[in-house]
Amino acid sequence: MLELIILSLIQGITEFLPISSSSHLIIISKFLGFAKEDLMMNVSLHIGSFLAVLVFFRIEILNFIKYKKIFFLAFFASIPIITLGYFLVKFEIIDTLRGIKIIGWTTIIFGILLYISDKFSNQKRLDYDFNLRSSIIIGIIHSISLIPGVSRSGIAITSARFLGFNRIDSAKISFLLSIPTLLAVSCYGLYTLYQTKDIMVREINLISMSMSFIFSYITIIFFLKFLKKFNLIIFVLYRIILGLILLSFAYL
C-alpha cells in the first residue's frame, strides 16, 4: 500500500507540473526498488489524472456547445501524440525510451527551453487567440512528450509561451490537451484491466487511480494559483538539478 500511495502522490503532483510525471515514476521506482511500477501501473495512474482534469473542466464540458471550438482544437492538437503513441506501444518501442540517460538529457534540454519561453511577456489568451494554427503547432511539438523527461505539461506550456500565450492560459492549454491524450491512455488502460483475470492486479490499479485523482486535482488548483504570482524558474532549476543528478548516475 505504501508503494501505491507514493506512486499516486508522485503522479498527482507531477502530471500537471512541467517536470514529467512518467520520468518521476520511473526514477523513484528504480531507485526505491518498487515492484509495482510498470507500464500498466503508469497508465492506471494517468487515468486518475484524466478524471481530475475532467472534474476541473466540468463547467466547460457541461456547456460543450459554448466551448466546442476550444475542445475541437484541443482534440485536433492531440492527434499527433495519440497516433505516435499508438505506434510506439504497438511496436513495443515505448519501453526502450524509459532509460535514465534519456530522461536525464530530456529533463535538462526541455527545462532550458521552458526557461527561454517563459522570459517573454506574452498576453495572448486561450478564449480569444487559440486557433487552428496554434493547435497544429502545439500538437506536433506536444508529441515529443512521449519521451520520458520531456513532460507533456512542460512542452505544451513551452510551445504556448513561444506562441505568445500568457502563463496561466498556457497552463490551461496544457490541461486541455491532456483530455484527449489521457482519454486515449485511459481507454487502453481500462481495456487492459478488463482483460486481466487477476483480481489483485485490478484492485491495485483501481486504488492507484483513485489516489492519483485526488492528488492530481489538488495540484491543478494550486498550480494555477502559483502561476498568478510566480514565474516558472523554480521548475526550470529543479529540472536542471535533477537532470544533472541522473546523468551523474548514468555516466559515472
C-alpha positions in Angstrom: 0.0 0.0 0.0 2.9 2.4 0.8 4.1 1.9 -2.8 0.7 2.8 -4.2 0.5 6.0 -2.0 3.9 7.1 -3.1 3.4 6.4 -6.8 0.0 8.1 -6.7 1.3 11.1 -4.9 4.2 11.4 -7.5 1.8 11.1 -10.4 -0.7 13.5 -9.0 1.9 16.2 -8.2 4.0 15.9 -11.4 1.4 15.2 -14.2 0.3 18.8 -14.5 3.5 20.5 -13.4 6.2 21.0 -16.2 8.5 18.3 -14.8 7.3 15.0 -16.3 5.3 12.5 -14.4 6.4 9.4 -16.3 10.1 10.1 -15.6 9.5 10.6 -11.9 7.5 7.4 -11.7 10.4 5.5 -13.4 13.1 7.2 -11.4 11.5 6.7 -8.0 10.6 3.1 -8.8 14.1 2.3 -10.0 15.9 3.8 -7.0 13.5 2.6 -4.4 13.1 -0.8 -6.0 9.3 -0.7 -6.3 7.9 -3.8 -7.9 4.5 -2.4 -8.8 5.6 0.4 -11.2 5.4 -0.8 -14.8 3.7 0.5 -17.9 0.3 -0.8 -16.7 0.6 0.9 -13.4 1.8 4.0 -15.1 -1.3 4.0 -17.3 -3.6 3.5 -14.3 -2.1 6.4 -12.5 -2.7 8.6 -15.6 -6.3 7.6 -15.6 -6.7 9.2 -12.2 -5.2 12.4 -13.6 -7.6 12.2 -16.6 -10.6 12.1 -14.2 -9.1 15.1 -12.3 -8.9 17.3 -15.4 -12.4 16.3 -16.4 -13.7 17.5 -13.0 -11.6 20.7 -13.3 -13.2 21.5 -16.7 -16.7 20.2 -15.7 -18.4 23.6 -16.3 -16.9 23.8 -19.8 -17.7 20.2 -20.6 -21.3 20.6 -19.4 -21.5 23.8 -21.6 -19.9 22.0 -24.5 -21.8 24.0 -27.2 -20.4 27.3 -25.9 -16.8 25.9 -25.7 -16.9 23.5 -28.6 -14.3 25.4 -30.6 -11.7 25.1 -27.8 -12.4 21.4 -27.3 -12.3 20.7 -31.0 -8.9 22.5 -31.3 -7.6 20.6 -28.2 -8.7 17.3 -29.8 -7.1 18.3 -33.1 -3.9 19.2 -31.3 -3.8 15.7 -29.7 -4.0 13.7 -32.9 -0.1 13.6 -33.4 0.6 12.4 -29.9 -2.2 9.8 -29.9 -1.1 8.5 -33.3 2.6 8.3 -32.4 1.8 6.8 -29.0 -0.2 4.0 -30.6 2.7 3.0 -32.9 5.2 3.2 -30.0 3.1 0.9 -27.9 2.1 -1.4 -30.8 5.7 -2.0 -31.9 6.9 -2.1 -28.3 9.3 0.9 -28.7 7.9 2.8 -25.7 9.8 0.8 -23.1 13.2 1.5 -24.8 12.7 5.2 -24.1 12.5 4.7 -20.3 16.2 4.7 -19.6 17.9 7.0 -17.1 20.3 8.6 -19.7 17.4 9.6 -21.9 15.4 11.0 -19.0 18.5 12.9 -17.8 19.1 14.6 -21.1 15.5 15.4 -21.9 14.9 16.8 -18.4 17.7 19.3 -18.8 17.2 20.2 -22.5 13.5 20.8 -22.3 13.9 22.6 -18.9 16.2 25.1 -20.7 13.6 25.6 -23.4 10.9 26.2 -20.8 13.1 28.9 -19.2 13.6 30.6 -22.6 9.9 30.6 -23.4 8.9 32.0 -20.0 11.2 35.0 -20.4 8.7 36.7 -22.8 5.9 39.0 -21.6 3.1 37.3 -23.5 -0.5 38.4 -23.4 -2.4 36.1 -25.8 -5.5 34.4 -24.3 -7.0 31.0 -24.6 -10.5 32.1 -25.3 -9.6 34.7 -28.0 -6.3 33.6 -29.6 -6.2 29.8 -29.5 -6.8 28.9 -33.2 -6.2 26.2 -35.7 -2.6 27.3 -36.4 -1.8 27.3 -32.7 -3.3 23.9 -32.2 -1.3 22.4 -35.1 2.0 23.8 -33.9 1.5 22.9 -30.2 0.1 19.5 -31.2 3.1 18.5 -33.3 5.6 19.6 -30.7 3.4 18.1 -27.9 4.0 14.6 -29.4 7.6 14.7 -28.3 6.4 14.3 -24.7 6.1 10.6 -25.2 9.8 10.5 -24.4 10.0 10.4 -20.6 11.6 13.5 -19.2 10.2 15.9 -21.8 7.0 16.5 -19.8 3.6 16.6 -21.5 2.6 19.6 -19.5 6.0 21.2 -19.8 6.3 21.0 -23.6 2.7 22.2 -24.1 3.3 25.2 -21.8 6.7 25.9 -23.6 5.0 25.8 -27.0 2.2 28.0 -25.9 4.5 30.6 -24.4 6.6 30.7 -27.6 3.4 31.3 -29.5 2.6 34.3 -27.2 0.1 33.0 -24.7 0.2 34.3 -21.1 1.4 32.0 -18.4 -1.9 30.9 -16.9 -3.6 30.3 -20.2 -0.6 28.3 -21.4 -1.1 26.0 -18.4 -4.8 25.8 -19.2 -3.9 24.8 -22.8 -1.7 22.0 -21.4 -4.6 20.9 -19.2 -7.0 20.9 -22.3 -4.5 18.9 -24.4 -4.3 16.3 -21.6 -8.0 15.4 -22.0 -7.9 13.6 -25.4 -4.4 12.3 -24.7 -5.3 10.9 -21.3 -8.6 9.7 -22.7 -6.7 7.5 -25.2 -4.4 6.3 -22.4 -7.4 5.6 -20.2 -9.2 3.6 -22.8 -6.1 1.5 -23.3 -5.7 1.0 -19.6 -9.3 0.1 -18.8 -9.3 -2.4 -21.7 -6.2 -4.0 -20.4 -7.6 -4.1 -16.9 -10.8 -5.7 -18.3 -8.7 -8.4 -19.9 -6.8 -9.0 -16.7 -8.1 -12.0 -14.8 -6.0 -11.3 -11.6 -8.4 -9.7 -9.1 -5.4 -8.4 -7.1 -4.0 -6.6 -10.1 -7.4 -5.0 -10.7 -7.8 -3.8 -7.1 -4.2 -2.4 -7.0 -4.8 -0.4 -10.2 -8.2 0.8 -9.2 -6.8 2.1 -5.8 -3.9 3.8 -7.6 -6.4 5.5 -10.0 -8.5 6.9 -7.0 -5.5 8.3 -5.1 -4.0 9.7 -8.3 -7.3 11.5 -9.0 -7.2 13.2 -5.6 -3.6 14.3 -5.7 -3.9 15.5 -9.4 -7.0 17.6 -8.7 -5.3 19.3 -5.8 -2.2 20.0 -7.9 -4.2 21.6 -10.7 -5.8 24.1 -8.3 -2.6 25.0 -6.6 -0.5 25.2 -9.8 -2.9 27.9 -11.3 -2.8 29.9 -8.0 1.0 29.6 -8.1 1.2 31.0 -11.7 -0.8 34.1 -10.7 2.1 35.2 -8.5 5.3 33.5 -9.8 7.1 32.5 -13.0 8.4 29.0 -13.9 12.0 29.4 -12.8 11.7 27.1 -9.9 10.6 24.2 -12.2 13.5 25.0 -14.6 16.1 24.9 -11.7 14.5 21.7 -10.4 14.7 20.1 -13.9 18.4 21.0 -14.4 19.5 19.8 -11.0 17.5 16.6 -11.4 18.9 16.0 -14.9 22.5 16.5 -13.7 22.0 14.1 -10.9 20.5 11.5 -13.2 23.4 11.9 -15.8 25.9 11.6 -13.0 24.4 8.2 -12.0 24.2 7.2 -15.7 27.7 8.0 -16.7 29.9 7.9 -13.6 
